[in-house]
Amino acid sequence: MIFTSAACADEVTDQLAAAREAYDAGDLRNAVNSLNFVIAKIREQETARLLTLLPAPLAGWQADPAQSETPGIASMITGTNLTRRYFRPEGGEVKLTVTADSPLLPMLTMFLASPFMMQADPGSKPYAFKGQQGLIKHDPQSSDYEVTLMIGNRILIQGKGSGLPDGTAVQQYVESVDLNALQKAFGG
């Protein structure tokens, strides 16, 4: 096999070549190890790309770096989870979470589709954005606000805010997520 110098400099293609060589030589253990490395590096690149889907801070706000809270094998149970915390120096914060492909999301879809279930919580009210359903929740005993938006039945965007005069900033963060890019990234 002939590789260009650019391809040789890439860890993934180098390890793919090493896996192929090991496989051809009958060294299956090293072939598997090389392929596991390739999978880990591709997932790392995919996670970095997904984290860019979380929006920049609103004017007057700051943000921590976006994070992926999806631990390896647990992703089969929890799905993919991306988070970013936004805050104002004078107080107040919003935590934005995107969850995709969790087996628990269909239950939430049923909840959002049933106004009777939503009415059971007096602090909740229906919410929709760009044709997607969700809910807005406010605890009148505190300054906590929550905005949840379900994208199809595979992706959940949730904003939770505290120390805020109202839920406007939480809603703005949820609505600043590029829904088309999000669906495309998760193959939806």
N, C-alpha and C positions, 0 to 999 in steps of 0.2 A: 504494500500500500504506500502511495506517495502522498505526503502532506505538504502543504505550503507552510512557510515560516509562520504565518499568522495562525494557522490551525494548530501548529505545534506549541504555540505559546498559550493555548487555551487549555485549562485544566480538564474540562469536560471531554473535549475531543481526545486529549492525551490518555485519559483514563478509559475512554471507549476503545481506543486502539489497544491499550494494555489488556482490557477485558477480552477483546477479540483474540489477541495473541495467546493469552492464557487458555482461553476456550479451545482454540485450535491445537494447543499443546496438550490438551486433556487435563489441565490444572484448573478444575472447576471451582475450587475454593477461592483462588486468587481472581478468577473471572467474576465470581459473585461479589467479592470484596471491592473490586474495581467498579462494578455496576452499582453497588450500594453507595459508593463515593459519588458517582455520577448523579444518582437520584437525589442525594443530599444537596449537591451543588445546584442542581436545577431547581429544587424546592427553595433553596436560599435565594436564588435569582427571582423566582416567582413571587416570593414573599416581599422582597424589596420592591418589586413592581406594584404589587397590591397596596403596599403602604402609601404609595404616592396618590392613591385614590381618596385618602382622607384629606379634607380641605385645609387650606392655609388659614391662619387665624383671621378673624374679622378685625376691622379697624379698631385700634385701642386694646386689642387682646394679644396675648402671647400664647405659645403652645409648647408642650413637651414634644420630643420626637415621637412619631407614630411607632407603635409596637405591634407585634404579632404575639398573641397569647395562645397560640395553638401548639401544644406540646405533641411532638411526633405521633405516636400510635393513638393518643387520646383524640386526635383530630377526627378519627372515625366516629367518635361518640359526640364530640362537641362541635365538629365542623371547623371551619376557618374563622378565627376571631381576630379582628384588627381593632385597635383602640388608639385614641389620642386624647390627651387632656388639654383643654384650653382654659386660660385663666386671665383675670385682670389684676394688675398689681394692687389696685385699691380694694380688691375682694370680689368674690364670685368666681365660680368655675363651671365648666361643662365638660363632661366626659362623653365622647362620641364613640360608639361601638358599631362595627359591622360584623354580623355573623352570617356565614353562608354554609349551606349544605349540612346543617345540623339535623339529626333525626327528630329533634324536638320541635322544629319549626312548624310542621303540619298542625300540631295542637294549637299553636298560637294563631295560625290561619283560621282555624275553626272559631276561636274566641273572638277574633276581629270581625268575623262574618256574622256573629250573633249579637245583635243589639241588646238582647235580654241579658246576656252574660255581662256585657259592658255596663249596663244600667245597675248591676248589683253593687258596683263601686261608685258612690256619689261623686268622687273626685275625678272620675274618668269621663271623657266625652269623645265621640268619634272625630276622626281627623282624616283628611285625604289630601294628597299632593300628587299632581300629574297622573291622576287616575289610579293611584295606589292607595290602599286603605291602611289606616293606623289608628292611633289614639293619643290623646293628650291627657296627662294625669297631673293633678296638682294636689298636694297635701296641704289643706288650709291651715294646719297647725304649724307649718314650717315654710321655709322659702325654697322647698324642693319642687322641681318640675321635671317631668319626663315626657318625651315625645318618642313614639314608636311608629315606624313605618315599615310595612311588609312589602317587599318587591317580589311579585309573583308568589311562589310558595317556597322559594329557596334562599332568599336573602332578607335579612332583618337589619334595619338601621335603627339604632336607639341612642337618643341623647338624654343625658341626665344632668340636671343643673342644680346647683345649690348656692345660697348666698346671693340670689338674684331678686330684683324687684318684681319681675314677672317672667313668664316663659318665652318671651320674644327671642332671646339669644339662643335658647335651646332649639327652638323651631328654625331659626336662621341657619344654625349649623347642620341640622338634619337636611334642610332644603338646599344647602350648598354642595351636597354630595352629587356628583355627576351620575345620575341614575343609568344613563345609557352606557357610560364607561364601566360602571359597576357590573351591569348585566353582561356586557361583552367579556369582561375579565373572568367572570364565573361561568361563561359559556351559556348564558341565558338568553 
